[in-house]
Amino acid sequence: MSGRDEYYNKAKQQGYRSRSAYKLQQIDDTADLIAPSDTVIDLGAAPGGWLQVAAERADGGRVVGVDRQRIESIDGVETVRGDLTEESTQAEIAERVGKADLVLSDMAPNMTGEYELDHARSIHLARQALDVARTILTPGGDLVVKAFDGRDLDDLEADIEDEFEYVRTVRPDASRDESSELFLVGKGRMTAPVAVDDELTVEITDTGDEDDGIAKVDDYTLFVSDAEEGETVEVRIEGVKPRFGFAERID
Ligand SMILES: C[S@@+](CC[C@H](N)C(=O)[O-])C[C@H]1O[C@@H](n2cnc3c(N)ncnc32)[C@H](O)[C@@H]1O
C-alpha cells in the first residue's frame, strides 16, 4: 500500500478531515510545539485536519483557523474566512486573536505544474505567515510554515532564523513521497531590542549568579562579563536569546 493510501484511509477511519492531520501530528511529535492551553492560529486551515489535531493537543486553549475557503465548524475552534495575502485579513487576525503561542501555515498555492512558479508562490505564502507571526507571536512562541523546496528557500530560512532561536526543517513521513514540500519550524521567537554585534553603553544595575553584571535595555536583561554594579560600560552583544542576552565589555 502506498503512503498516500495508508494516511488517506487512516484519516477516514479516525475521523480526520484530511490526511494532512498526520503531518501536523508528526511535526509536533518531532518539534514539541503544541501544549495544553496554548493559543494556536492555523493559516490555510481548510478543510480542518490540522485544526482537529491542534484542538486535541491545545486542550483548554484557543484554536483559530483561517482560510479563503469556508471551514465547516469544528467544536472549540474559531474560524476566519479571508485571503492571507490581503492586509485586511492580517489585520482582522491581529484584532481577533491578539497574541498567539504558535502560528501554523499549511498554505499552498493553486498548483500550475510549473516547478519554479509553484515554488515562488509557496515562498510568498510562507512569507505572509511570517508576517502574521511577527505581529501576533508572543516572545518564545513558535512558527511552522510549509514551503516547496527550491532556490528561494535558503533566504526564507535565513529570515526566520534572524527572528527565532533556531530553525529546523521537518519532512513528515505523511507528506507524499514525490512531494517537494517541507516545513520550516522556527522555535522561540526572539523579541530582543538588541542584535548580535550591536555596540552600546549600558549601566550595570545588578550582579548575576555567576558574578557577571546585569544591565537592562528596556525590559530586556543583558549579562555583561567582568562588569560590576554601579559601572557604566561600553559593550558588544555576543549572544541573543528571546528573554536575555550576553555582552562583552569593549571599553
Ligand atoms: C493543503 S491545504 C491545508 C490543509 C489543512 N492543513 C488541513 O489539515 O486540512 C492548503 C490551504 O491553503 C489555503 N490557502 C492558499 N492560499 C491562501 C491564501 N492566500 N489565503 C488563505 N488561505 C489560502 C487553501 O485554500 C487551502 O485550503
The ligand as a Tripos MOL2 file, in Angstrom:
@<TRIPOS>MOLECULE
LIG
   27    29     1     0     0
SMALL
NO_CHARGES

@<TRIPOS>ATOM
      1 C1         -3.0160   21.9060    1.9440 C.3       1 LIG1
      2 S1         -4.4540   22.8240    2.2710 S.3       1 LIG1
      3 C2         -4.4900   22.8630    4.0350 C.3       1 LIG1
      4 C3         -4.9140   21.5750    4.6620 C.3       1 LIG1
      5 C4         -5.1350   21.7220    6.1570 C.3       1 LIG1
      6 N1         -3.8630   21.9330    6.8610 N.3       1 LIG1
      7 C5         -5.8030   20.5180    6.7600 C.2       1 LIG1
      8 O1         -5.1740   19.8380    7.5600 O.co2     1 LIG1
      9 O2         -6.9690   20.2600    6.4400 O.co2     1 LIG1
     10 C6         -3.9500   24.4460    1.8520 C.3       1 LIG1
     11 C7         -4.9780   25.5260    2.1140 C.3       1 LIG1
     12 O3         -4.3480   26.7910    1.9390 O.3       1 LIG1
     13 C8         -5.3790   27.6980    1.5620 C.3       1 LIG1
     14 N2         -4.7930   28.9130    1.0050 N.ar      1 LIG1
     15 C9         -3.9510   29.0080   -0.0500 C.ar      1 LIG1
     16 N3         -3.6600   30.3010   -0.2750 N.ar      1 LIG1
     17 C10        -4.3190   31.0290    0.6520 C.ar      1 LIG1
     18 C11        -4.4260   32.4100    0.9280 C.ar      1 LIG1
     19 N4         -3.7880   33.3040    0.1720 N.pl3     1 LIG1
     20 N5         -5.1900   32.8050    1.9640 N.ar      1 LIG1
     21 C12        -5.8630   31.9060    2.7120 C.ar      1 LIG1
     22 N6         -5.8030   30.5700    2.5030 N.ar      1 LIG1
     23 C13        -5.0400   30.1400    1.4820 C.ar      1 LIG1
     24 C14        -6.1820   26.9010    0.5530 C.3       1 LIG1
     25 O4         -7.4930   27.4560    0.4120 O.3       1 LIG1
     26 C15        -6.1770   25.5020    1.1760 C.3       1 LIG1
     27 O5         -7.3460   25.2790    1.9060 O.3       1 LIG1
@<TRIPOS>BOND
     1     1     2 1
     2     2     3 1
     3     2    10 1
     4     3     4 1
     5     4     5 1
     6     5     6 1
     7     5     7 1
     8     7     8 2
     9     7     9 1
    10    10    11 1
    11    11    12 1
    12    11    26 1
    13    12    13 1
    14    13    14 1
    15    13    24 1
    16    14    15 ar
    17    14    23 ar
    18    15    16 ar
    19    16    17 ar
    20    17    18 ar
    21    17    23 ar
    22    18    19 1
    23    18    20 ar
    24    20    21 ar
    25    21    22 ar
    26    22    23 ar
    27    24    25 1
    28    24    26 1
    29    26    27 1
@<TRIPOS>SUBSTRUCTURE
     1 LIG1         1 GROUP 0 **** ****
